[in-house]
């Protein structure tokens, strides 16, 4: 094996892997892509190259077509299957049009003809391939930000109050037992439940959500247990119930505290027997279901008050997790606010990209009784009449501006008085840096412009973004 070039680690570089069985060609590429713009590694064998690529961050692969062992077409096929995020340029001999056409049809970005006579053309095609790769990555990230439910950002929380929740999610995903998720309305209990399912051994099977308060009393048995043909008026065909639909998967009982007594009896019977008997059926049907429940009320109090069956309560709370309210994790508010802002702006067709410092202070000082849901609704309401590029205080709802705390109280809410002074200062400084950097990146859309505004070296500014994991911002020229 011959390797040309050194591994690279600069985020600003276009990361290129070149594969050719002729060492002079690798050296030529090394000469063409010299300088700080590119990081390049060269390999004489395709097998060595793909082993080196693995899961590393690579932008472009440039490969010869005809090589001993693993051909360029083999490399292209591997990239398209294992690393579709990488763009591929193929090198063909003069007059090898069929090879070029085949490569393009197989998903190559473009082709180059050897011997190289236009050096600038080679460099530009690598630049174009890298740009396409980055555009696709940005588009994927944008789609994920827009399509994902707003509450999902809690899984990327930087709050100490959420650390135990995130740990419990991972732990409970590995244990096949019923889970009770507790927390106030709008805190993200449904996201916790779905994430436990998605990380569990049942992840390939259905996740079936049930709103316990919404099923009509006269439909309880039919909805939960299913029915046979003719068992109900107008029921020509058989239909499985919610338990059967969740077979081998997870049944999510939302608003458990509002479950009517008749439904409690049915659910308990299924859990005790491990089977359901459809309405009109002669025999029961076995079901294998994990139950995750969510409640905003302390079910222990509901049991004492006689509103909830104790035997069902203890079956459902084998494992418990408590999601803290938003006002107990204020350091998450800036990132949440910008995430909600972008989604709301897209829904409303607005060009608003930043939040004025005064407005952000207001958001950070609010009590957020409605948690994530309220924050999302407040930002969307604020955008309705906003016409400029920045969300300002004047367009935030009156109920928010009327409950603003003083700056001192807002800061005090973010300070854990149980911490030693040095640790409290470090935590407050971290919150400030995240807020400041997130705001700059949303305003300038460019690392270079934001760094200039902050009067910082660009490389140091980028390292700080990485340190605080600030990646969720509109991308400009980088």
Secondary structure, 3 states (H helix, E strand, C coil): CCEECCCCCCCCCEEEEEECCCHHHHHHHHHHCCCCCEEEEEECCHHHHHHHHCCCCCCEEEEECCCCCCCHHHHHHHHHHHCCCCEEEEEEECCCHHHHHHHHHCCCCEEEEECCCCHHHHHHHHHHHHHHHHHHHHHHHHHHHHHCCHHHHHHHCCCHHHHHHHHHHHHHHCCCCCEEEECCCCCCHHHHHHHHHHCCCCCCCCEEEEECCCCCHHHHHHHHHEECCCCCCCCCCCEECHHHHCCCCEEEEECHHHCCHHHHHHHHHHHHHCEECCECCCCCEECCCEEEEEECCCHHHHHHCCCCCHHHHHHHCCEEEECCCHHHCHHHHHHHHHHHHHHHHHHHCCCCCEECHHHHHHHHHCCCCCHHHHHHHHHHHHHHCCCCCEECHHHCCHHHHCCCCCHHHHHHHCCCCCCCHHHHHHHHHHHHHHHHHHHHHHHHCCHHHHHHHHCCCHHHHHHHHHHCCCCCCCCCCC
